[in-house]
Structures are given as C-alpha cells and as structure tokens.
Amino acid sequence: PFTLHLTAECSKDVSESDAIQQFHHYLRVAPPCDPYVPYAHYELTVLYGSQQPVDREKVETHYRKGQEAEENLLPGFGVDAWLKDSAKRAFNRVIGIST
C-alpha cells in the first residue's frame, strides 16, 4: 500500500483528478490500520475542496474519515500539521466557517 500512496502523492503534480483516483485506489487496498490512511483522506479533502464546483459531501466525508482514521492510529504515529491544517481550511471553506 505504501507504494500506492506515494503514487497518489506524485500524481498531485500531474493531475488532481488522477490523484483523486490514485488515493481512492490506495484506500481500497490499504488496511484500516495503515498509518497513511488518514493522510489519504486529508489529501482527498484538500483535492475535492479545490475542485470547481466543490463537492461538499465528499469534502465533509473525507475530512471526517481522516479524523476517525487518525484517532485509530497506533501511538507514535500522526499526521503532519501542515496537511491537517490544509484539510481543515478546505473543510471550513465548504461548510462556511471563516478561518
């Protein structure tokens, strides 16, 4: 699964729609306990939040799934603050909270 996650990360530089597909592919194969599952959900939050028109439901769903997956991480694992902040900004924009 780690290679799939890296492929999705690299895809962001080429095409947002390809990156979205790659992150979904990663999430289909990765076990729920994989430490990069929350990253993928937060990345999808940011990607869906930057699309026009914005798909509010997908932004909200992936933000919440990212939070849930992060809570289930083993001690010692976490998500980088910059990504969580980006996802939170995208989420807040979509639900109408100014940051």
PDB file as gemmi writes it, atoms N, CA and C in Angstrom:
CRYST1    1.000    1.000    1.000  90.00  90.00  90.00 P 1                      
ATOM      1  N   PRO A   1       0.794  -1.216   0.000  1.00  0.00           N  
ATOM      2  CA  PRO A   1       0.000   0.000   0.000  1.00  0.00           C  
ATOM      3  C   PRO A   1       0.837   1.282   0.000  1.00  0.00           C  
ATOM      4  N   PHE A   2       2.029   1.233   0.605  1.00  0.00           N  
ATOM      5  CA  PHE A   2       2.833   2.446   0.679  1.00  0.00           C  
ATOM      6  C   PHE A   2       3.189   2.962  -0.710  1.00  0.00           C  
ATOM      7  N   THR A   3       3.505   2.051  -1.631  1.00  0.00           N  
ATOM      8  CA  THR A   3       3.829   2.458  -2.997  1.00  0.00           C  
ATOM      9  C   THR A   3       2.628   3.128  -3.653  1.00  0.00           C  
ATOM     10  N   LEU A   4       1.447   2.606  -3.405  1.00  0.00           N  
ATOM     11  CA  LEU A   4       0.229   3.217  -3.960  1.00  0.00           C  
ATOM     12  C   LEU A   4       0.027   4.623  -3.390  1.00  0.00           C  
ATOM     13  N   HIS A   5       0.314   4.778  -2.114  1.00  0.00           N  
ATOM     14  CA  HIS A   5       0.180   6.103  -1.505  1.00  0.00           C  
ATOM     15  C   HIS A   5       1.178   7.075  -2.139  1.00  0.00           C  
ATOM     16  N   LEU A   6       2.411   6.641  -2.334  1.00  0.00           N  
ATOM     17  CA  LEU A   6       3.411   7.509  -2.968  1.00  0.00           C  
ATOM     18  C   LEU A   6       3.027   7.851  -4.402  1.00  0.00           C  
ATOM     19  N   THR A   7       2.460   6.903  -5.111  1.00  0.00           N  
ATOM     20  CA  THR A   7       1.995   7.147  -6.478  1.00  0.00           C  
ATOM     21  C   THR A   7       0.920   8.234  -6.478  1.00  0.00           C  
ATOM     22  N   ALA A   8       0.008   8.154  -5.526  1.00  0.00           N  
ATOM     23  CA  ALA A   8      -1.047   9.162  -5.424  1.00  0.00           C  
ATOM     24  C   ALA A   8      -0.452  10.532  -5.105  1.00  0.00           C  
ATOM     25  N   GLU A   9       0.524  10.563  -4.198  1.00  0.00           N  
ATOM     26  CA  GLU A   9       1.177  11.827  -3.851  1.00  0.00           C  
ATOM     27  C   GLU A   9       1.824  12.454  -5.092  1.00  0.00           C  
ATOM     28  N   CYS A  10       2.523  11.648  -5.861  1.00  0.00           N  
ATOM     29  CA  CYS A  10       3.191  12.151  -7.070  1.00  0.00           C  
ATOM     30  C   CYS A  10       2.172  12.583  -8.126  1.00  0.00           C  
ATOM     31  N   SER A  11       1.037  11.929  -8.163  1.00  0.00           N  
ATOM     32  CA  SER A  11       0.002  12.255  -9.146  1.00  0.00           C  
ATOM     33  C   SER A  11      -0.544  13.668  -8.968  1.00  0.00           C  
ATOM     34  N   LYS A  12      -0.454  14.198  -7.744  1.00  0.00           N  
ATOM     35  CA  LYS A  12      -0.972  15.548  -7.489  1.00  0.00           C  
ATOM     36  C   LYS A  12      -0.279  16.581  -8.376  1.00  0.00           C  
ATOM     37  N   ASP A  13       0.997  16.348  -8.692  1.00  0.00           N  
ATOM     38  CA  ASP A  13       1.753  17.290  -9.523  1.00  0.00           C  
ATOM     39  C   ASP A  13       1.364  17.211 -10.993  1.00  0.00           C  
ATOM     40  N   VAL A  14       0.736  16.117 -11.384  1.00  0.00           N  
ATOM     41  CA  VAL A  14       0.371  15.910 -12.779  1.00  0.00           C  
ATOM     42  C   VAL A  14      -1.092  16.270 -13.029  1.00  0.00           C  
ATOM     43  N   SER A  15      -1.976  15.725 -12.194  1.00  0.00           N  
ATOM     44  CA  SER A  15      -3.408  15.914 -12.414  1.00  0.00           C  
ATOM     45  C   SER A  15      -4.161  15.667 -11.112  1.00  0.00           C  
ATOM     46  N   GLU A  16      -4.973  16.640 -10.713  1.00  0.00           N  
ATOM     47  CA  GLU A  16      -5.760  16.457  -9.494  1.00  0.00           C  
ATOM     48  C   GLU A  16      -6.748  15.297  -9.635  1.00  0.00           C  
ATOM     49  N   SER A  17      -7.354  15.166 -10.806  1.00  0.00           N  
ATOM     50  CA  SER A  17      -8.323  14.073 -10.978  1.00  0.00           C  
ATOM     51  C   SER A  17      -7.622  12.715 -10.932  1.00  0.00           C  
ATOM     52  N   ASP A  18      -6.408  12.620 -11.485  1.00  0.00           N  
ATOM     53  CA  ASP A  18      -5.647  11.367 -11.378  1.00  0.00           C  
ATOM     54  C   ASP A  18      -5.273  11.088  -9.926  1.00  0.00           C  
ATOM     55  N   ALA A  19      -4.881  12.133  -9.212  1.00  0.00           N  
ATOM     56  CA  ALA A  19      -4.517  11.965  -7.803  1.00  0.00           C  
ATOM     57  C   ALA A  19      -5.714  11.463  -6.996  1.00  0.00           C  
ATOM     58  N   ILE A  20      -6.883  12.009  -7.270  1.00  0.00           N  
ATOM     59  CA  ILE A  20      -8.096  11.563  -6.577  1.00  0.00           C  
ATOM     60  C   ILE A  20      -8.326  10.079  -6.828  1.00  0.00           C  
ATOM     61  N   GLN A  21      -8.196   9.664  -8.081  1.00  0.00           N  
ATOM     62  CA  GLN A  21      -8.371   8.241  -8.405  1.00  0.00           C  
ATOM     63  C   GLN A  21      -7.327   7.383  -7.701  1.00  0.00           C  
ATOM     64  N   GLN A  22      -6.080   7.857  -7.672  1.00  0.00           N  
ATOM     65  CA  GLN A  22      -4.998   7.092  -7.032  1.00  0.00           C  
ATOM     66  C   GLN A  22      -5.207   6.976  -5.523  1.00  0.00           C  
ATOM     67  N   PHE A  23      -5.640   8.060  -4.868  1.00  0.00           N  
ATOM     68  CA  PHE A  23      -5.902   7.978  -3.424  1.00  0.00           C  
ATOM     69  C   PHE A  23      -7.055   7.019  -3.135  1.00  0.00           C  
ATOM     70  N   HIS A  24      -8.086   7.027  -3.982  1.00  0.00           N  
ATOM     71  CA  HIS A  24      -9.192   6.077  -3.791  1.00  0.00           C  
ATOM     72  C   HIS A  24      -8.707   4.641  -3.994  1.00  0.00           C  
ATOM     73  N   HIS A  25      -7.848   4.428  -4.966  1.00  0.00           N  
ATOM     74  CA  HIS A  25      -7.286   3.094  -5.191  1.00  0.00           C  
ATOM     75  C   HIS A  25      -6.498   2.642  -3.960  1.00  0.00           C  
ATOM     76  N   TYR A  26      -5.675   3.529  -3.434  1.00  0.00           N  
ATOM     77  CA  TYR A  26      -4.906   3.219  -2.224  1.00  0.00           C  
ATOM     78  C   TYR A  26      -5.848   2.845  -1.075  1.00  0.00           C  
ATOM     79  N   LEU A  27      -6.907   3.638  -0.876  1.00  0.00           N  
ATOM     80  CA  LEU A  27      -7.825   3.370   0.230  1.00  0.00           C  
ATOM     81  C   LEU A  27      -8.568   2.043   0.072  1.00  0.00           C  
ATOM     82  N   ARG A  28      -8.788   1.614  -1.170  1.00  0.00           N  
ATOM     83  CA  ARG A  28      -9.457   0.318  -1.388  1.00  0.00           C  
ATOM     84  C   ARG A  28      -8.560  -0.839  -0.967  1.00  0.00           C  
ATOM     85  N   VAL A  29      -7.251  -0.699  -1.098  1.00  0.00           N  
ATOM     86  CA  VAL A  29      -6.348  -1.812  -0.789  1.00  0.00           C  
ATOM     87  C   VAL A  29      -5.681  -1.730   0.572  1.00  0.00           C  
ATOM     88  N   ALA A  30      -5.559  -0.547   1.108  1.00  0.00           N  
ATOM     89  CA  ALA A  30      -4.855  -0.388   2.382  1.00  0.00           C  
ATOM     90  C   ALA A  30      -5.707  -0.891   3.539  1.00  0.00           C  
ATOM     91  N   PRO A  31      -5.071  -1.569   4.492  1.00  0.00           N  
ATOM     92  CA  PRO A  31      -5.823  -1.951   5.687  1.00  0.00           C  
ATOM     93  C   PRO A  31      -6.155  -0.698   6.502  1.00  0.00           C  
ATOM     94  N   PRO A  32      -7.255  -0.710   7.237  1.00  0.00           N  
ATOM     95  CA  PRO A  32      -7.657   0.482   8.001  1.00  0.00           C  
ATOM     96  C   PRO A  32      -6.591   0.967   8.982  1.00  0.00           C  
ATOM     97  N   CYS A  33      -5.716   0.061   9.415  1.00  0.00           N  
ATOM     98  CA  CYS A  33      -4.689   0.436  10.386  1.00  0.00           C  
ATOM     99  C   CYS A  33      -3.441   1.028   9.733  1.00  0.00           C  
ATOM    100  N   ASP A  34      -3.392   1.084   8.409  1.00  0.00           N  
ATOM    101  CA  ASP A  34      -2.227   1.633   7.725  1.00  0.00           C  
ATOM    102  C   ASP A  34      -2.037   3.098   8.146  1.00  0.00           C  
ATOM    103  N   PRO A  35      -0.818   3.487   8.500  1.00  0.00           N  
ATOM    104  CA  PRO A  35      -0.612   4.852   9.003  1.00  0.00           C  
ATOM    105  C   PRO A  35      -0.849   5.953   7.975  1.00  0.00           C  
ATOM    106  N   TYR A  36      -0.976   5.603   6.695  1.00  0.00           N  
ATOM    107  CA  TYR A  36      -1.195   6.632   5.680  1.00  0.00           C  
ATOM    108  C   TYR A  36      -2.665   6.797   5.285  1.00  0.00           C  
ATOM    109  N   VAL A  37      -3.548   6.023   5.894  1.00  0.00           N  
ATOM    110  CA  VAL A  37      -4.980   6.163   5.612  1.00  0.00           C  
ATOM    111  C   VAL A  37      -5.482   7.566   5.962  1.00  0.00           C  
ATOM    112  N   PRO A  38      -5.145   8.109   7.157  1.00  0.00           N  
ATOM    113  CA  PRO A  38      -5.622   9.465   7.430  1.00  0.00           C  
ATOM    114  C   PRO A  38      -5.048  10.495   6.455  1.00  0.00           C  
ATOM    115  N   TYR A  39      -3.789  10.303   6.055  1.00  0.00           N  
ATOM    116  CA  TYR A  39      -3.183  11.205   5.066  1.00  0.00           C  
ATOM    117  C   TYR A  39      -4.010  11.209   3.787  1.00  0.00           C  
ATOM    118  N   ALA A  40      -4.386  10.031   3.321  1.00  0.00           N  
ATOM    119  CA  ALA A  40      -5.139   9.930   2.069  1.00  0.00           C  
ATOM    120  C   ALA A  40      -6.486  10.654   2.185  1.00  0.00           C  
ATOM    121  N   HIS A  41      -7.162  10.481   3.304  1.00  0.00           N  
ATOM    122  CA  HIS A  41      -8.444  11.162   3.478  1.00  0.00           C  
ATOM    123  C   HIS A  41      -8.262  12.679   3.543  1.00  0.00           C  
ATOM    124  N   TYR A  42      -7.241  13.133   4.238  1.00  0.00           N  
ATOM    125  CA  TYR A  42      -6.998  14.580   4.302  1.00  0.00           C  
ATOM    126  C   TYR A  42      -6.585  15.132   2.935  1.00  0.00           C  
ATOM    127  N   GLU A  43      -5.795  14.370   2.187  1.00  0.00           N  
ATOM    128  CA  GLU A  43      -5.428  14.806   0.837  1.00  0.00           C  
ATOM    129  C   GLU A  43      -6.678  14.903  -0.039  1.00  0.00           C  
ATOM    130  N   LEU A  44      -7.571  13.928   0.081  1.00  0.00           N  
ATOM    131  CA  LEU A  44      -8.811  13.971  -0.692  1.00  0.00           C  
ATOM    132  C   LEU A  44      -9.680  15.150  -0.277  1.00  0.00           C  
ATOM    133  N   THR A  45      -9.667  15.495   1.000  1.00  0.00           N  
ATOM    134  CA  THR A  45     -10.402  16.674   1.463  1.00  0.00           C  
ATOM    135  C   THR A  45      -9.904  17.911   0.740  1.00  0.00           C  
ATOM    136  N   VAL A  46      -8.585  18.073   0.693  1.00  0.00           N  
ATOM    137  CA  VAL A  46      -7.984  19.246   0.040  1.00  0.00           C  
ATOM    138  C   VAL A  46      -8.263  19.225  -1.464  1.00  0.00           C  
ATOM    139  N   LEU A  47      -8.090  18.062  -2.090  1.00  0.00           N  
ATOM    140  CA  LEU A  47      -8.303  17.964  -3.536  1.00  0.00           C  
ATOM    141  C   LEU A  47      -9.755  18.248  -3.913  1.00  0.00           C  
ATOM    142  N   TYR A  48     -10.690  17.619  -3.211  1.00  0.00           N  
ATOM    143  CA  TYR A  48     -12.108  17.874  -3.511  1.00  0.00           C  
ATOM    144  C   TYR A  48     -12.481  19.323  -3.199  1.00  0.00           C  
ATOM    145  N   GLY A  49     -11.845  19.911  -2.190  1.00  0.00           N  
ATOM    146  CA  GLY A  49     -12.125  21.291  -1.833  1.00  0.00           C  
ATOM    147  C   GLY A  49     -11.638  22.292  -2.858  1.00  0.00           C  
ATOM    148  N   SER A  50     -10.688  21.875  -3.697  1.00  0.00           N  
ATOM    149  CA  SER A  50     -10.153  22.800  -4.707  1.00  0.00           C  
ATOM    150  C   SER A  50     -10.822  22.621  -6.066  1.00  0.00           C  
ATOM    151  N   GLN A  51     -11.702  21.637  -6.181  1.00  0.00           N  
ATOM    152  CA  GLN A  51     -12.384  21.394  -7.451  1.00  0.00           C  
ATOM    153  C   GLN A  51     -13.520  22.401  -7.638  1.00  0.00           C  
ATOM    154  N   GLN A  52     -13.841  22.661  -8.885  1.00  0.00           N  
ATOM    155  CA  GLN A  52     -14.974  23.531  -9.205  1.00  0.00           C  
ATOM    156  C   GLN A  52     -15.953  22.761 -10.070  1.00  0.00           C  
ATOM    157  N   PRO A  53     -17.178  22.602  -9.703  1.00  0.00           N  
ATOM    158  CA  PRO A  53     -17.745  23.017  -8.424  1.00  0.00           C  
ATOM    159  C   PRO A  53     -17.282  22.081  -7.302  1.00  0.00           C  
ATOM    160  N   VAL A  54     -17.271  22.614  -6.100  1.00  0.00           N  
ATOM    161  CA  VAL A  54     -16.839  21.839  -4.939  1.00  0.00           C  
ATOM    162  C   VAL A  54     -17.929  20.831  -4.575  1.00  0.00           C  
ATOM    163  N   ASP A  55     -17.501  19.605  -4.328  1.00  0.00           N  
ATOM    164  CA  ASP A  55     -18.436  18.571  -3.879  1.00  0.00           C  
ATOM    165  C   ASP A  55     -18.418  18.559  -2.357  1.00  0.00           C  
ATOM    166  N   ARG A  56     -19.339  19.301  -1.774  1.00  0.00           N  
ATOM    167  CA  ARG A  56     -19.389  19.495  -0.325  1.00  0.00           C  
ATOM    168  C   ARG A  56     -19.430  18.168   0.433  1.00  0.00           C  
ATOM    169  N   GLU A  57     -20.244  17.245  -0.062  1.00  0.00           N  
ATOM    170  CA  GLU A  57     -20.394  15.958   0.626  1.00  0.00           C  
ATOM    171  C   GLU A  57     -19.064  15.195   0.685  1.00  0.00           C  
ATOM    172  N   LYS A  58     -18.323  15.196  -0.405  1.00  0.00           N  
ATOM    173  CA  LYS A  58     -17.040  14.480  -0.426  1.00  0.00           C  
ATOM    174  C   LYS A  58     -16.019  15.144   0.480  1.00  0.00           C  
ATOM    175  N   VAL A  59     -16.005  16.471   0.508  1.00  0.00           N  
ATOM    176  CA  VAL A  59     -15.084  17.185   1.401  1.00  0.00           C  
ATOM    177  C   VAL A  59     -15.392  16.824   2.850  1.00  0.00           C  
ATOM    178  N   GLU A  60     -16.659  16.908   3.224  1.00  0.00           N  
ATOM    179  CA  GLU A  60     -17.055  16.589   4.598  1.00  0.00           C  
ATOM    180  C   GLU A  60     -16.766  15.136   4.943  1.00  0.00           C  
ATOM    181  N   THR A  61     -17.092  14.227   4.036  1.00  0.00           N  
ATOM    182  CA  THR A  61     -16.894  12.793   4.285  1.00  0.00           C  
ATOM    183  C   THR A  61     -15.423  12.476   4.511  1.00  0.00           C  
ATOM    184  N   HIS A  62     -14.562  12.953   3.638  1.00  0.00           N  
ATOM    185  CA  HIS A  62     -13.141  12.599   3.767  1.00  0.00           C  
ATOM    186  C   HIS A  62     -12.484  13.305   4.939  1.00  0.00           C  
ATOM    187  N   TYR A  63     -12.937  14.494   5.265  1.00  0.00           N  
ATOM    188  CA  TYR A  63     -12.384  15.164   6.442  1.00  0.00           C  
ATOM    189  C   TYR A  63     -12.723  14.363   7.701  1.00  0.00           C  
ATOM    190  N   ARG A  64     -13.968  13.944   7.806  1.00  0.00           N  
ATOM    191  CA  ARG A  64     -14.388  13.180   8.986  1.00  0.00           C  
ATOM    192  C   ARG A  64     -13.722  11.793   9.022  1.00  0.00           C  
ATOM    193  N   LYS A  65     -13.596  11.155   7.858  1.00  0.00           N  
ATOM    194  CA  LYS A  65     -12.913   9.860   7.819  1.00  0.00           C  
ATOM    195  C   LYS A  65     -11.438  10.011   8.184  1.00  0.00           C  
ATOM    196  N   GLY A  66     -10.840  11.124   7.787  1.00  0.00           N  
ATOM    197  CA  GLY A  66      -9.447  11.389   8.158  1.00  0.00           C  
ATOM    198  C   GLY A  66      -9.305  11.526   9.661  1.00  0.00           C  
ATOM    199  N   GLN A  67     -10.243  12.241  10.278  1.00  0.00           N  
ATOM    200  CA  GLN A  67     -10.206  12.396  11.734  1.00  0.00           C  
ATOM    201  C   GLN A  67     -10.374  11.044  12.429  1.00  0.00           C  
ATOM    202  N   GLU A  68     -11.311  10.242  11.948  1.00  0.00           N  
ATOM    203  CA  GLU A  68     -11.550   8.922  12.543  1.00  0.00           C  
ATOM    204  C   GLU A  68     -10.324   8.024  12.386  1.00  0.00           C  
ATOM    205  N   ALA A  69      -9.746   8.028  11.181  1.00  0.00           N  
ATOM    206  CA  ALA A  69      -8.577   7.185  10.935  1.00  0.00           C  
ATOM    207  C   ALA A  69      -7.398   7.644  11.792  1.00  0.00           C  
ATOM    208  N   GLU A  70      -7.283   8.945  11.990  1.00  0.00           N  
ATOM    209  CA  GLU A  70      -6.192   9.468  12.812  1.00  0.00           C  
ATOM    210  C   GLU A  70      -6.356   9.037  14.271  1.00  0.00           C  
ATOM    211  N   GLU A  71      -7.583   9.027  14.754  1.00  0.00           N  
ATOM    212  CA  GLU A  71      -7.842   8.584  16.136  1.00  0.00           C  
ATOM    213  C   GLU A  71      -7.471   7.121  16.331  1.00  0.00           C  
ATOM    214  N   ASN A  72      -7.539   6.332  15.267  1.00  0.00           N  
ATOM    215  CA  ASN A  72      -7.258   4.898  15.361  1.00  0.00           C  
ATOM    216  C   ASN A  72      -5.797   4.536  15.132  1.00  0.00           C  
ATOM    217  N   LEU A  73      -4.949   5.534  14.896  1.00  0.00           N  
ATOM    218  CA  LEU A  73      -3.533   5.250  14.687  1.00  0.00           C  
ATOM    219  C   LEU A  73      -2.894   4.745  15.978  1.00  0.00           C  
ATOM    220  N   LEU A  74      -1.901   3.908  15.810  1.00  0.00           N  
ATOM    221  CA  LEU A  74      -1.148   3.434  16.966  1.00  0.00           C  
ATOM    222  C   LEU A  74      -0.362   4.588  17.568  1.00  0.00           C  
ATOM    223  N   PRO A  75      -0.070   4.519  18.854  1.00  0.00           N  
ATOM    224  CA  PRO A  75       0.745   5.565  19.476  1.00  0.00           C  
ATOM    225  C   PRO A  75       2.070   5.728  18.725  1.00  0.00           C  
ATOM    226  N   GLY A  76       2.494   6.965  18.601  1.00  0.00           N  
ATOM    227  CA  GLY A  76       3.742   7.242  17.890  1.00  0.00           C  
ATOM    228  C   GLY A  76       3.537   7.634  16.437  1.00  0.00           C  
ATOM    229  N   PHE A  77       2.347   7.383  15.909  1.00  0.00           N  
ATOM    230  CA  PHE A  77       2.033   7.774  14.539  1.00  0.00           C  
ATOM    231  C   PHE A  77       1.125   8.990  14.577  1.00  0.00           C  
ATOM    232  N   GLY A  78       1.260   9.835  13.577  1.00  0.00           N  
ATOM    233  CA  GLY A  78       0.412  11.010  13.498  1.00  0.00           C  
ATOM    234  C   GLY A  78       0.446  11.588  12.100  1.00  0.00           C  
ATOM    235  N   VAL A  79      -0.340  12.602  11.885  1.00  0.00           N  
ATOM    236  CA  VAL A  79      -0.423  13.260  10.585  1.00  0.00           C  
ATOM    237  C   VAL A  79       0.283  14.609  10.704  1.00  0.00           C  
ATOM    238  N   ASP A  80       1.024  14.966   9.671  1.00  0.00           N  
ATOM    239  CA  ASP A  80       1.728  16.245   9.667  1.00  0.00           C  
ATOM    240  C   ASP A  80       0.738  17.396   9.822  1.00  0.00           C  
ATOM    241  N   ALA A  81       1.133  18.369  10.647  1.00  0.00           N  
ATOM    242  CA  ALA A  81       0.259  19.507  10.956  1.00  0.00           C  
ATOM    243  C   ALA A  81      -0.112  20.296   9.705  1.00  0.00           C  
ATOM    244  N   TRP A  82       0.803  20.439   8.760  1.00  0.00           N  
ATOM    245  CA  TRP A  82       0.512  21.237   7.557  1.00  0.00           C  
ATOM    246  C   TRP A  82      -0.641  20.634   6.770  1.00  0.00           C  
ATOM    247  N   LEU A  83      -0.697  19.296   6.708  1.00  0.00           N  
ATOM    248  CA  LEU A  83      -1.763  18.645   5.951  1.00  0.00           C  
ATOM    249  C   LEU A  83      -3.093  18.757   6.701  1.00  0.00           C  
ATOM    250  N   LYS A  84      -3.061  18.538   8.005  1.00  0.00           N  
ATOM    251  CA  LYS A  84      -4.282  18.683   8.797  1.00  0.00           C  
ATOM    252  C   LYS A  84      -4.824  20.103   8.691  1.00  0.00           C  
ATOM    253  N   ASP A  85      -3.924  21.081   8.726  1.00  0.00           N  
ATOM    254  CA  ASP A  85      -4.355  22.481   8.611  1.00  0.00           C  
ATOM    255  C   ASP A  85      -4.980  22.759   7.242  1.00  0.00           C  
ATOM    256  N   SER A  86      -4.360  22.237   6.195  1.00  0.00           N  
ATOM    257  CA  SER A  86      -4.900  22.425   4.837  1.00  0.00           C  
ATOM    258  C   SER A  86      -6.278  21.786   4.708  1.00  0.00           C  
ATOM    259  N   ALA A  87      -6.414  20.585   5.251  1.00  0.00           N  
ATOM    260  CA  ALA A  87      -7.703  19.887   5.189  1.00  0.00           C  
ATOM    261  C   ALA A  87      -8.762  20.637   5.998  1.00  0.00           C  
ATOM    262  N   LYS A  88      -8.368  21.131   7.155  1.00  0.00           N  
ATOM    263  CA  LYS A  88      -9.323  21.872   7.987  1.00  0.00           C  
ATOM    264  C   LYS A  88      -9.771  23.154   7.288  1.00  0.00           C  
ATOM    265  N   ARG A  89      -8.839  23.851   6.630  1.00  0.00           N  
ATOM    266  CA  ARG A  89      -9.212  25.066   5.889  1.00  0.00           C  
ATOM    267  C   ARG A  89     -10.190  24.736   4.767  1.00  0.00           C  
ATOM    268  N   ALA A  90      -9.914  23.641   4.031  1.00  0.00           N  
ATOM    269  CA  ALA A  90     -10.817  23.232   2.942  1.00  0.00           C  
ATOM    270  C   ALA A  90     -12.193  22.888   3.502  1.00  0.00           C  
ATOM    271  N   PHE A  91     -12.212  22.153   4.592  1.00  0.00           N  
ATOM    272  CA  PHE A  91     -13.473  21.773   5.234  1.00  0.00           C  
ATOM    273  C   PHE A  91     -14.235  23.011   5.695  1.00  0.00           C  
ATOM    274  N   ASN A  92     -13.546  23.919   6.382  1.00  0.00           N  
ATOM    275  CA  ASN A  92     -14.206  25.130   6.889  1.00  0.00           C  
ATOM    276  C   ASN A  92     -14.737  26.006   5.756  1.00  0.00           C  
ATOM    277  N   ARG A  93     -13.997  26.095   4.646  1.00  0.00           N  
ATOM    278  CA  ARG A  93     -14.470  26.871   3.481  1.00  0.00           C  
ATOM    279  C   ARG A  93     -15.783  26.297   2.965  1.00  0.00           C  
ATOM    280  N   VAL A  94     -15.843  24.975   2.904  1.00  0.00           N  
ATOM    281  CA  VAL A  94     -17.021  24.321   2.340  1.00  0.00           C  
ATOM    282  C   VAL A  94     -18.239  24.456   3.249  1.00  0.00           C  
ATOM    283  N   ILE A  95     -18.018  24.374   4.563  1.00  0.00           N  
ATOM    284  CA  ILE A  95     -19.176  24.473   5.459  1.00  0.00           C  
ATOM    285  C   ILE A  95     -19.464  25.917   5.860  1.00  0.00           C  
ATOM    286  N   GLY A  96     -18.624  26.840   5.387  1.00  0.00           N  
ATOM    287  CA  GLY A  96     -18.924  28.254   5.578  1.00  0.00           C  
ATOM    288  C   GLY A  96     -18.365  28.885   6.835  1.00  0.00           C  
ATOM    289  N   ILE A  97     -17.346  28.281   7.433  1.00  0.00           N  
ATOM    290  CA  ILE A  97     -16.699  28.879   8.604  1.00  0.00           C  
ATOM    291  C   ILE A  97     -15.449  29.599   8.131  1.00  0.00           C  
ATOM    292  N   SER A  98     -15.307  30.875   8.479  1.00  0.00           N  
ATOM    293  CA  SER A  98     -14.102  31.595   8.074  1.00  0.00           C  
ATOM    294  C   SER A  98     -12.965  31.237   9.010  1.00  0.00           C  
ATOM    295  N   THR A  99     -11.765  31.114   8.429  1.00  0.00           N  
ATOM    296  CA  THR A  99     -10.589  30.746   9.233  1.00  0.00           C  
ATOM    297  C   THR A  99      -9.634  31.895   9.361  1.00  0.00           C  
TER     298      THR A  99                                                      
END                                                                             
